[in-house]
Amino acid sequence: MTRLPLIAALSILLASPALAQDQSFALMLGNRQLGTLSFDGSGANTHLLSRLDNTPLSVADGTFEATSRASGNTVEYLGQNRGSKNRDIMITRQGAAVGAVSVSPADEMTELSDVAKVPAGTLTTAEVFGVLANGKTCPNPLTMYDGAPRCAAGNDGDGHER
């Protein structure tokens, strides 16, 4: 298992050559390991599992599992959060266009869960991590969509993560 601070891990992923398919990372805050992240796959066939089990006061402990699978021109995505809040998000993409989004519980949906507002060419969380983890150079700009985006640092309010 690789032990790297979160920001350092992403910086190294962007600059390092492609690693083996099964990859495992320690999620760190300073010298404290908060949990682990494992990743496998490439392209639209990916699996990501992060497990936080040592956050301060256990406030963010839980898991996030994201899987995307391609079949022909269709990509199916399932993202599952388990912890203080539980949420499941399913996305179906046909080619470059998101065709369906399902968010459970329904009160976690936002106006950006409307497929008509999703720009073409967006990638799922698992696919974006795969681009970073498997990349040999810095990637071109990426647009990530998780089905229920909210405005926050790094999100421009239109569902585009920067």
Phi, psi and omega in degrees: 000136179273135180250107181218145171298153184306309183293319178297322180299314180294321178298316180292321179300322181290332187255350186262159177292164181303141180257174178300160183305307180278117182233143181224138183227147171270133176266116189243150168232102188064234179266004184262124175279119180274333182172203183225159175224130175238147184218143176212140173118183177202161180059227182269004178248091188222157175218128182231132176224118173247138181230117174257121181224014181212038179282156179305129182057015179061019186293334181244016180295143179153191181232154169228122178238129181229130179228134171233140181224135179257142172220103185065234182268003184253135175241127176253134181233139172227123175244128182233121174258132176227123180173225179295333173232143176249136178208137174241134178231125176245134179229137173241129179239130174253111184063235181266355186253132174288127183255337182206144176222133175230129180236130179227128005287155185300331181288355175274352177291150175236175177297339178278001172280354177284117184301334180294341182261002182269121179293147177298148175088006179287152178245157177280167179305314181295321179294318180297316178299321178298320177300317181289315184290327184260356185290150176257341178220176176295134182282161169295166179306141181240148173244121181252140180224130181246006175096336180215052183294149176234152177294129178198174176305129181093355179239128184275008177092350179251017180086005180263120175273140177248000000 
